C-alpha cells in the first residue's frame, strides 16, 4: 500500500472500529422526537413517550426512560402488587393493561418475584412497553400514569390502519 493510501485509510479504519464499539443504546436516534416528555420523581430520570399507536382496539405505548443524572438510578416501576399503578386515562375512563390468555399483563415482563426495577446508568436509556384497550376513535389524547411520577398528560394517539 502506498504512503498516501495508508495516510487516508488508516484513520478511516480506526474511526470505523470506534463507530462499531460505541454503545448505541445510550444515544437516542436522530429524529426520534418524543410525543410527550415528563420529568419523574427519580432524580435525573425523564420519561419520553416514543410510541402511542391505536390499532384493532389496542393502544400500544412505548416509553424511553433517560438518565440525565451523574449516578446510576433505580427505576421502581412495578412491585410485587404488579402493574396496579400503571394505566391510561382518556376522558373519564381509566384503562388498565390488557391481559393475555394466562392472565398476565401485556407489558414489559417482570422478574420472577413480580418486580420491575431496572437500574439506568448515567446518560443511558431503558425502554418500557405496554398494551391497553384503546380509547374510542373520537378520543385523540390520553394521560399515562406510572408509579414513578406525575401523569404524562396530553399524549397524542396515532391511528394505524
N, C-alpha and C positions, 0 to 999 in steps of 0.2 A: 504494500500500500504506500502511496506517495505521502510525503510530508503534509501536503495540503489536505488530502483526504483524511489523514489522522487528525489534523487540527479541526476539521469540521465534524467528522463522525464521532470522535472521542467524546466531546461534551454532549452530543445528542444521545449517545449510548448511556452515559452516566445519568442524564436527565430522565431517560426512559425508565431506568431502574428505580429512581426515586418516585416516579409517577405511579409505578405499579405497587410500591411498598406503602405509599401514603394511605392512611385509613380513610376509606370513603364514607363509612357510617358516621363519622364525626362531622361531616360537612353536608349541609342541605344542598340539594341540586339547584342549579341556576334556574330561575324562573318558576320555582316551586313555591309560589306565593300562597300563604295560608288563607283559608276562607274566614277564619276568626282566630284571635290570639288572646290569651289571658295569663297574667302572672298568677302563680299559685301560692299557697301558704307555705310551701317548702322553699327555703332561701335559695335563690338563683334559678329556680325552675320555672320555665314558661311552657304553656301548652299551646300548640298550633294545630288547629283542626285543618287537616290537609285533604280529607275526603268526606263528602256528605252526599251520597247518592241514593235516590229513591228509584227502585225498580221492582216490579212484580210484588208490590205490597211490603217490601223490605227496605228499611233505611240502613245503609252501611256507613258507619262512621269510623274514620281513622284519625288518630291524634299522634303528633310527633311531640315528644317532650324534650326540651333543650335545657341543658345545664349551663347557664351563663356565669355561674359562680367559679370560685377558685378551688373548691373542695368537692370531693365526691358527695352526691346527695342521694339519700334513700327515699324512694317514692312509694309510700304505703297505699297503693291503690285499692287493694282488697284484703280483708282479714278473714278469719275463719267463718264469719257470717256469710261470706260470698259477696256477690255484686249488689247487695241491697242498697248501696249508696250511689249506684251508677244508673242513671236513667235520663231520658229526654222529656221535655215538656214543650208541647206546641198547643197554643190556645190555652184551654183549661184542662187539657188531657195529659196525663203522665203515662209514658210508655217505658216499661221495663224491658230488659234484654230478652230476646227470643230464647226459647229452649229447644234443644234437639229432641229426637225421639227417645233418648235415655234420660231426659230431664236436666241435662247440663246446659248452662247458659252459653250462648253462642257469642264468644268473645275470646280475647287473648287467654290462653289456658293458664290456670293457676297451678301451684305446686301440689304435691300430694296431701298437704295439710289444708289446702284451700286458700292459701295466701298468694298474693302477687305484690311483691315489694322489690322491684328492680333498683339497683344502685347505678346511677348515671355518673360517669366520670366528667370532670370539668371539660367544657367545650364540646361535649359529646351529645348524642341524641339517642332516644329509645322510642319505639313506636308501639302503639296500642290500637286495637280494633274491636268493634262490637257491632252486632246486628240487632236492630229494633224493629217492631212493627212500624210501618211507615204511616205518618200522619196523612189525613185526606189530601187529595190533589190540590184543594184550594189553599192549603197551608204552605207557605213558601219559606218559613224560617222556624227555628226552634231554639231552645236553650239546652245545653248539655250539663248535667250535674255529675260531678266526680267527688269522691271522698276528700280530695286533697286541696280544695279551694272553692272560691265562689263560682257560681254558674258561669258558663261561657255563653253569653247571650247573642241573639240575632245571627245564628249560623244559617246561611242560605242552604236550601235544599236544591240539589241539581238532579233534575229528572232525566233518567236514562231510558232509551227505547227498549 
